[in-house]
Amino acid sequence: MHQLQRDILRRHWYAAVWAMAYTALLYVGHHLQLSQLTYVQLWQLIGSYWTVQLLLLSMVVSGYSQRFQDPSLTLPFMLLSIAFLSVFFWLSPSLRPVLVLGYVTVLPFGMFQLTWRGFLLVTMVTTLCYVAVLLALHASGRAFWQIEKETVVAVAFVASLLCFVVVAREFTHLRDAYRQKNRELRQALARIEELAVTDELTGLYNRRYLLRGIEKYAALADREGLAFVTAFVDIDHFKQINDKYGHAVGDQVLVELAMVLRNSVRDADMASRYGGEEFVLLLSGVVLSEACPVLERIRQQIMNTHFSQHQLSVSVSIGAAQFRIGEGGEQLLVRADRLLYE
Protein backbone atom coordinates (compact mmCIF):
# COMPACT_ATOMS: atom_id res chain seq x y z
CA MET A 1 0.00 0.00 0.00
CA HIS A 2 1.53 3.32 -1.06
CA GLN A 3 1.71 6.42 1.12
CA LEU A 4 -1.19 8.25 -0.57
CA GLN A 5 -3.54 5.32 0.10
CA ARG A 6 -2.43 5.18 3.74
CA ASP A 7 -3.07 8.93 4.13
CA ILE A 8 -6.55 8.58 2.61
CA LEU A 9 -7.42 5.69 4.93
CA ARG A 10 -6.14 7.55 7.98
CA ARG A 11 -8.35 10.55 7.20
CA HIS A 12 -11.36 8.28 6.68
CA TRP A 13 -10.81 6.50 9.99
CA TYR A 14 -10.75 9.91 11.69
CA ALA A 15 -13.99 10.83 9.91
CA ALA A 16 -15.55 7.50 10.91
CA VAL A 17 -14.65 8.10 14.55
CA TRP A 18 -16.24 11.57 14.30
CA ALA A 19 -19.36 10.06 12.74
CA MET A 20 -19.63 7.45 15.52
CA ALA A 21 -19.21 10.15 18.18
CA TYR A 22 -21.87 12.32 16.56
CA THR A 23 -24.23 9.36 16.16
CA ALA A 24 -23.78 8.59 19.86
CA LEU A 25 -24.46 12.25 20.70
CA LEU A 26 -27.72 12.21 18.74
CA TYR A 27 -28.71 8.98 20.45
CA VAL A 28 -28.07 10.59 23.85
CA GLY A 29 -30.16 13.59 22.81
CA HIS A 30 -32.97 11.24 21.86
CA HIS A 31 -32.63 9.34 25.14
CA LEU A 32 -32.95 12.67 27.02
CA GLN A 33 -36.23 13.20 25.14
CA LEU A 34 -34.83 16.10 23.10
CA SER A 35 -35.97 14.37 19.90
CA GLN A 36 -39.45 13.60 18.60
CA LEU A 37 -38.29 10.38 16.90
CA THR A 38 -39.48 6.95 17.94
CA TYR A 39 -36.75 4.39 18.60
CA VAL A 40 -37.71 2.57 15.40
CA GLN A 41 -37.28 5.76 13.35
CA LEU A 42 -34.00 6.52 15.13
CA TRP A 43 -32.47 3.14 14.36
CA GLN A 44 -33.79 3.15 10.80
CA LEU A 45 -32.10 6.52 10.21
CA ILE A 46 -28.84 5.51 11.89
CA GLY A 47 -28.86 2.12 10.15
CA SER A 48 -29.39 3.70 6.70
CA TYR A 49 -26.61 6.20 7.26
CA TRP A 50 -24.07 3.62 8.43
CA THR A 51 -24.96 1.16 5.68
CA VAL A 52 -24.01 3.73 3.02
CA GLN A 53 -21.05 4.96 5.10
CA LEU A 54 -19.58 1.45 5.41
CA LEU A 55 -20.23 0.77 1.71
CA LEU A 56 -18.22 3.85 0.72
CA LEU A 57 -15.53 3.02 3.26
CA SER A 58 -15.21 -0.53 1.92
CA MET A 59 -14.69 0.88 -1.58
CA VAL A 60 -11.79 2.98 -0.28
CA VAL A 61 -10.23 0.18 1.82
CA SER A 62 -10.46 -2.39 -1.00
CA GLY A 63 -8.92 0.03 -3.50
CA TYR A 64 -12.00 -0.09 -5.73
CA SER A 65 -12.28 3.69 -5.48
CA GLN A 66 -8.89 4.07 -7.20
CA ARG A 67 -10.68 3.93 -10.56
CA PHE A 68 -12.44 7.22 -9.78
CA GLN A 69 -11.01 10.70 -10.26
CA ASP A 70 -11.12 11.23 -6.48
CA PRO A 71 -10.11 7.87 -4.92
CA SER A 72 -10.90 9.17 -1.43
CA LEU A 73 -14.60 9.72 -2.37
CA THR A 74 -14.50 12.86 -0.24
CA LEU A 75 -17.51 14.54 -1.84
CA PRO A 76 -19.85 11.50 -1.51
CA PHE A 77 -18.83 11.11 2.15
CA MET A 78 -19.54 14.78 2.89
CA LEU A 79 -22.85 14.84 1.03
CA LEU A 80 -23.93 11.69 2.88
CA SER A 81 -23.25 13.33 6.24
CA ILE A 82 -25.09 16.52 5.21
CA ALA A 83 -28.09 14.48 4.06
CA PHE A 84 -28.11 12.52 7.32
CA LEU A 85 -28.00 15.71 9.41
CA SER A 86 -30.74 17.32 7.29
CA VAL A 87 -33.08 14.35 7.69
CA PHE A 88 -32.38 14.27 11.42
CA PHE A 89 -33.12 18.02 11.57
CA TRP A 90 -36.45 17.45 9.79
CA LEU A 91 -37.41 14.69 12.21
CA SER A 92 -36.08 16.41 15.36
CA PRO A 93 -36.21 20.20 14.98
CA SER A 94 -35.57 20.68 18.72
CA LEU A 95 -31.98 19.45 18.17
CA ARG A 96 -31.28 22.20 15.65
CA PRO A 97 -28.26 23.73 17.50
CA VAL A 98 -26.49 20.36 17.63
CA LEU A 99 -27.26 19.66 13.97
CA VAL A 100 -26.11 23.09 12.79
CA LEU A 101 -22.77 22.48 14.51
CA GLY A 102 -22.68 19.13 12.71
CA TYR A 103 -23.02 20.89 9.35
CA VAL A 104 -20.00 23.05 10.13
CA THR A 105 -17.98 20.11 11.46
CA VAL A 106 -18.35 18.17 8.20
CA LEU A 107 -16.54 20.78 6.09
CA PRO A 108 -12.93 20.45 7.38
CA PHE A 109 -12.76 16.85 6.17
CA GLY A 110 -12.69 18.11 2.58
CA MET A 111 -9.61 20.28 3.06
CA PHE A 112 -7.13 17.72 1.72
CA GLN A 113 -9.02 16.70 -1.42
CA LEU A 114 -11.72 19.14 -2.54
CA THR A 115 -10.98 22.13 -4.68
CA TRP A 116 -12.43 25.43 -3.56
CA ARG A 117 -15.17 24.93 -6.15
CA GLY A 118 -15.98 21.61 -4.49
CA PHE A 119 -16.17 23.44 -1.19
CA LEU A 120 -18.50 26.00 -2.75
CA LEU A 121 -20.73 23.17 -3.99
CA VAL A 122 -20.85 21.58 -0.52
CA THR A 123 -21.59 24.98 1.01
CA MET A 124 -24.47 25.61 -1.40
CA VAL A 125 -25.91 22.13 -0.78
CA THR A 126 -25.63 22.62 2.99
CA THR A 127 -27.30 26.04 2.82
CA LEU A 128 -30.13 24.75 0.61
CA CYS A 129 -30.72 21.76 2.91
CA TYR A 130 -30.78 23.95 6.00
CA VAL A 131 -33.14 26.56 4.51
CA ALA A 132 -35.36 23.90 2.92
CA VAL A 133 -35.82 22.10 6.26
CA LEU A 134 -36.59 25.39 8.02
CA LEU A 135 -39.24 26.30 5.44
CA ALA A 136 -40.68 22.78 5.38
CA LEU A 137 -41.00 22.68 9.16
CA HIS A 138 -42.68 26.10 9.16
CA ALA A 139 -45.05 25.14 6.35
CA SER A 140 -46.02 21.85 8.03
CA GLY A 141 -46.80 23.58 11.32
CA ARG A 142 -44.30 21.42 13.23
CA ALA A 143 -42.20 24.45 14.10
CA PHE A 144 -42.67 28.20 13.82
CA TRP A 145 -39.83 30.64 13.33
CA GLN A 146 -39.52 34.38 13.75
CA ILE A 147 -38.56 35.61 10.31
CA GLU A 148 -36.27 38.42 11.54
CA LYS A 149 -34.44 36.19 13.99
CA GLU A 150 -34.09 33.29 11.56
CA THR A 151 -32.85 35.61 8.82
CA VAL A 152 -30.03 36.82 11.06
CA VAL A 153 -29.19 33.25 12.11
CA ALA A 154 -29.27 32.04 8.49
CA VAL A 155 -27.00 34.87 7.32
CA ALA A 156 -24.54 34.12 10.13
CA PHE A 157 -24.69 30.41 9.26
CA VAL A 158 -24.08 31.01 5.55
CA ALA A 159 -21.28 33.49 6.36
CA SER A 160 -19.53 30.89 8.51
CA LEU A 161 -19.78 28.38 5.67
CA LEU A 162 -18.42 30.90 3.16
CA CYS A 163 -15.44 31.48 5.46
CA PHE A 164 -14.60 27.82 4.92
CA VAL A 165 -14.76 28.39 1.17
CA VAL A 166 -12.30 31.30 1.40
CA VAL A 167 -9.93 29.30 3.61
CA ALA A 168 -10.34 26.27 1.34
CA ARG A 169 -9.43 28.37 -1.71
CA GLU A 170 -6.17 29.47 -0.09
CA PHE A 171 -5.52 25.95 1.15
CA THR A 172 -6.11 24.57 -2.35
CA HIS A 173 -3.51 26.94 -3.82
CA LEU A 174 -1.00 25.96 -1.14
CA ARG A 175 -1.75 22.27 -1.64
CA ASP A 176 -1.35 22.50 -5.43
CA ALA A 177 1.92 24.43 -5.03
CA TYR A 178 3.17 21.82 -2.58
CA ARG A 179 2.28 18.97 -4.94
CA GLN A 180 3.96 20.77 -7.85
CA LYS A 181 7.12 21.21 -5.79
CA ASN A 182 7.01 17.54 -4.85
CA ARG A 183 6.72 16.56 -8.52
CA GLU A 184 9.65 18.80 -9.41
CA LEU A 185 11.73 17.37 -6.55
CA ARG A 186 10.94 13.80 -7.61
CA GLN A 187 11.92 14.60 -11.20
CA ALA A 188 15.12 16.28 -10.02
CA LEU A 189 15.94 13.33 -7.77
CA ALA A 190 15.30 10.87 -10.60
CA ARG A 191 17.59 12.94 -12.84
CA ILE A 192 20.32 13.02 -10.18
CA GLU A 193 20.04 9.25 -9.68
CA GLU A 194 20.23 8.76 -13.45
CA LEU A 195 23.31 10.98 -13.74
CA ALA A 196 24.95 9.11 -10.87
CA VAL A 197 24.89 5.80 -12.76
CA THR A 198 25.00 6.79 -16.43
CA ASP A 199 27.54 8.35 -18.74
CA GLU A 200 26.34 11.83 -19.67
CA LEU A 201 27.43 11.61 -23.31
CA THR A 202 26.37 8.12 -24.36
CA GLY A 203 23.63 7.29 -21.86
CA LEU A 204 25.30 3.95 -21.07
CA TYR A 205 26.11 2.97 -17.50
CA ASN A 206 29.23 4.67 -16.18
CA ARG A 207 32.37 3.17 -14.66
CA ARG A 208 31.07 3.41 -11.09
CA TYR A 209 27.91 1.48 -11.91
CA LEU A 210 29.94 -1.03 -13.93
CA LEU A 211 32.03 -1.90 -10.87
CA ARG A 212 28.87 -2.35 -8.82
CA GLY A 213 27.46 -4.56 -11.58
CA ILE A 214 30.57 -6.74 -11.60
CA GLU A 215 30.23 -7.17 -7.83
CA LYS A 216 26.62 -8.34 -8.25
CA TYR A 217 27.51 -10.69 -11.09
CA ALA A 218 30.47 -12.02 -9.08
CA ALA A 219 28.26 -12.64 -6.02
CA LEU A 220 25.84 -14.66 -8.18
CA ALA A 221 28.74 -16.59 -9.68
CA ASP A 222 30.22 -17.39 -6.25
CA ARG A 223 26.85 -18.33 -4.76
CA GLU A 224 25.10 -20.09 -7.66
CA GLY A 225 27.88 -20.79 -10.15
CA LEU A 226 26.35 -18.46 -12.76
CA ALA A 227 29.18 -17.71 -15.21
CA PHE A 228 29.65 -14.34 -16.89
CA VAL A 229 32.12 -12.74 -19.27
CA THR A 230 33.60 -9.24 -19.21
CA ALA A 231 34.56 -7.74 -22.57
CA PHE A 232 36.55 -4.55 -23.22
CA VAL A 233 35.58 -2.85 -26.50
CA ASP A 234 38.04 -0.25 -27.78
CA ILE A 235 37.65 1.89 -30.93
CA ASP A 236 40.71 1.52 -33.15
CA HIS A 237 42.60 4.73 -34.00
CA PHE A 238 39.93 6.92 -32.44
CA LYS A 239 42.39 9.79 -32.00
CA GLN A 240 42.63 10.09 -35.76
CA ILE A 241 38.88 10.75 -35.97
CA ASN A 242 39.16 13.55 -33.41
CA ASP A 243 42.20 15.03 -35.13
CA LYS A 244 40.71 14.94 -38.62
CA TYR A 245 37.01 15.70 -38.02
CA GLY A 246 36.98 17.37 -34.61
CA HIS A 247 35.77 16.33 -31.17
CA ALA A 248 32.11 16.97 -32.02
CA VAL A 249 32.23 14.27 -34.70
CA GLY A 250 34.20 12.03 -32.32
CA ASP A 251 31.46 12.45 -29.69
CA GLN A 252 28.82 11.59 -32.27
CA VAL A 253 30.71 8.39 -33.14
CA LEU A 254 30.79 7.46 -29.45
CA VAL A 255 27.06 8.08 -29.08
CA GLU A 256 26.14 6.02 -32.14
CA LEU A 257 28.50 3.19 -31.26
CA ALA A 258 27.04 3.12 -27.73
CA MET A 259 23.61 2.69 -29.30
CA VAL A 260 24.86 -0.28 -31.31
CA LEU A 261 26.26 -1.88 -28.16
CA ARG A 262 23.06 -1.22 -26.19
CA ASN A 263 20.92 -2.82 -28.88
CA SER A 264 23.27 -5.79 -29.25
CA VAL A 265 23.03 -7.17 -25.71
CA ARG A 266 20.19 -8.74 -23.75
CA ASP A 267 18.31 -7.15 -20.85
CA ALA A 268 20.25 -9.41 -18.46
CA ASP A 269 23.56 -8.05 -19.81
CA MET A 270 25.15 -4.67 -19.21
CA ALA A 271 26.74 -2.16 -21.58
CA SER A 272 28.82 0.64 -20.06
CA ARG A 273 31.34 3.29 -21.01
CA TYR A 274 34.61 2.76 -19.16
CA GLY A 275 36.21 6.01 -20.30
CA GLY A 276 37.34 7.75 -23.50
CA GLU A 277 36.73 5.40 -26.41
CA GLU A 278 36.64 2.28 -24.20
CA PHE A 279 33.42 0.39 -23.46
CA VAL A 280 32.79 -2.68 -21.30
CA LEU A 281 30.16 -5.36 -21.79
CA LEU A 282 29.05 -7.80 -19.08
CA LEU A 283 27.49 -10.90 -20.61
CA SER A 284 25.52 -12.85 -18.01
CA GLY A 285 25.07 -16.61 -17.86
CA VAL A 286 27.61 -17.48 -20.58
CA VAL A 287 31.11 -18.94 -20.66
CA LEU A 288 33.89 -17.58 -22.85
CA SER A 289 33.32 -20.05 -25.68
CA GLU A 290 29.67 -18.91 -25.90
CA ALA A 291 30.51 -15.22 -25.58
CA CYS A 292 33.10 -15.13 -28.40
CA PRO A 293 30.59 -15.62 -31.27
CA VAL A 294 28.39 -12.91 -29.75
CA LEU A 295 31.31 -10.48 -29.50
CA GLU A 296 32.43 -11.29 -33.04
CA ARG A 297 28.92 -10.55 -34.29
CA ILE A 298 29.01 -7.20 -32.48
CA ARG A 299 32.43 -6.43 -33.96
CA GLN A 300 31.20 -7.21 -37.48
CA GLN A 301 28.05 -5.13 -36.97
CA ILE A 302 30.14 -2.13 -35.93
CA MET A 303 32.37 -2.54 -39.00
CA ASN A 304 29.29 -2.62 -41.24
CA THR A 305 27.81 0.55 -39.70
CA HIS A 306 28.57 4.07 -40.96
CA PHE A 307 28.90 6.65 -38.18
CA SER A 308 28.12 10.37 -37.99
CA GLN A 309 27.18 12.62 -40.88
CA HIS A 310 30.53 11.76 -42.50
CA GLN A 311 29.52 8.11 -42.85
CA LEU A 312 32.72 6.95 -41.16
CA SER A 313 33.75 3.31 -41.03
CA VAL A 314 34.94 2.27 -37.60
CA SER A 315 36.55 -0.90 -36.30
CA VAL A 316 36.96 -2.09 -32.72
CA SER A 317 39.21 -4.43 -30.81
CA ILE A 318 37.70 -6.63 -28.10
CA GLY A 319 39.33 -8.35 -25.15
CA ALA A 320 37.15 -10.83 -23.23
CA ALA A 321 37.74 -12.66 -19.95
CA GLN A 322 35.53 -15.11 -18.07
CA PHE A 323 35.07 -14.55 -14.34
CA ARG A 324 37.00 -16.88 -12.04
CA ILE A 325 35.50 -17.86 -8.70
CA GLY A 326 36.94 -15.67 -5.94
CA GLU A 327 38.33 -13.11 -8.38
CA GLY A 328 37.88 -9.40 -7.67
CA GLY A 329 36.19 -7.03 -10.09
CA GLU A 330 39.33 -4.95 -10.69
CA GLN A 331 41.36 -8.10 -11.38
CA LEU A 332 38.79 -9.23 -13.95
CA LEU A 333 38.90 -5.85 -15.71
CA VAL A 334 42.70 -5.88 -15.76
CA ARG A 335 42.69 -9.33 -17.40
CA ALA A 336 40.15 -8.26 -20.01
CA ASP A 337 42.09 -5.05 -20.71
CA ARG A 338 45.33 -6.97 -21.14
CA LEU A 339 43.63 -9.38 -23.55
CA LEU A 340 42.33 -6.36 -25.51
CA TYR A 341 45.88 -5.16 -26.25
CA GLU A 342 47.10 -8.64 -27.04
JORAQUI-V833166 format. One record per residue. OMEGA is omega in whole degrees, 0 to 359 (999 if undefined). Layout:
omega: (OMEGA & OMEGA)
This chain:
omega: (183 & 188 & 181 & 179 & 178 & 178 & 179 & 180 & 180 & 179 & 181 & 177 & 175 & 180 & 179 & 177 & 177 & 182 & 178 & 180 & 181 & 176 & 179 & 179 & 179 & 177 & 178 & 178 & 177 & 181 & 178 & 176 & 174 & 182 & 179 & 181 & 166 & 179 & 178 & 178 & 180 & 183 & 174 & 181 & 180 & 180 & 179 & 181 & 185 & 175 & 179 & 180 & 180 & 177 & 178 & 181 & 179 & 177 & 179 & 183 & 182 & 183 & 180 & 182 & 180 & 181 & 179 & 181 & 175 & 184 & 180 & 180 & 184 & 183 & 177 & 178 & 182 & 180 & 177 & 180 & 179 & 178 & 179 & 180 & 180 & 178 & 179 & 178 & 180 & 183 & 182 & 183 & 180 & 179 & 184 & 181 & 179 & 183 & 177 & 175 & 177 & 176 & 184 & 182 & 181 & 191 & 184 & 182 & 177 & 186 & 189 & 185 & 186 & 168 & 180 & 175 & 175 & 176 & 179 & 178 & 180 & 179 & 179 & 179 & 179 & 180 & 180 & 179 & 182 & 181 & 181 & 179 & 178 & 182 & 180 & 178 & 180 & 182 & 182 & 180 & 181 & 177 & 180 & 185 & 171 & 188 & 182 & 181 & 183 & 177 & 178 & 180 & 181 & 178 & 178 & 180 & 180 & 180 & 179 & 177 & 180 & 175 & 177 & 179 & 180 & 179 & 180 & 179 & 178 & 180 & 179 & 178 & 179 & 180 & 179 & 178 & 178 & 180 & 178 & 177 & 178 & 178 & 180 & 179 & 178 & 178 & 179 & 179 & 178 & 179 & 178 & 179 & 179 & 180 & 182 & 184 & 183 & 175 & 187 & 184 & 189 & 183 & 175 & 175 & 181 & 185 & 181 & 181 & 176 & 181 & 176 & 178 & 178 & 178 & 179 & 179 & 181 & 179 & 177 & 180 & 179 & 185 & 188 & 180 & 181 & 184 & 171 & 184 & 174 & 183 & 172 & 177 & 184 & 179 & 181 & 173 & 183 & 180 & 180 & 178 & 179 & 182 & 186 & 188 & 180 & 184 & 179 & 177 & 178 & 178 & 180 & 177 & 179 & 181 & 183 & 178 & 177 & 179 & 177 & 179 & 182 & 181 & 184 & 182 & 180 & 177 & 181 & 180 & 181 & 174 & 183 & 174 & 184 & 181 & 179 & 179 & 181 & 177 & 178 & 175 & 171 & 181 & 188 & 172 & 180 & 172 & 187 & 181 & 178 & 182 & 185 & 177 & 178 & 181 & 177 & 177 & 178 & 180 & 179 & 180 & 178 & 180 & 182 & 181 & 176 & 189 & 176 & 180 & 178 & 178 & 184 & 172 & 184 & 173 & 180 & 171 & 185 & 173 & 186 & 179 & 177 & 181 & 175 & 182 & 179 & 182 & 177 & 182 & 179 & 178 & 179 & 179 & 179 & 179 & 180 & 179 & 179 & 179 & 177 & 183 & 175 & 999)
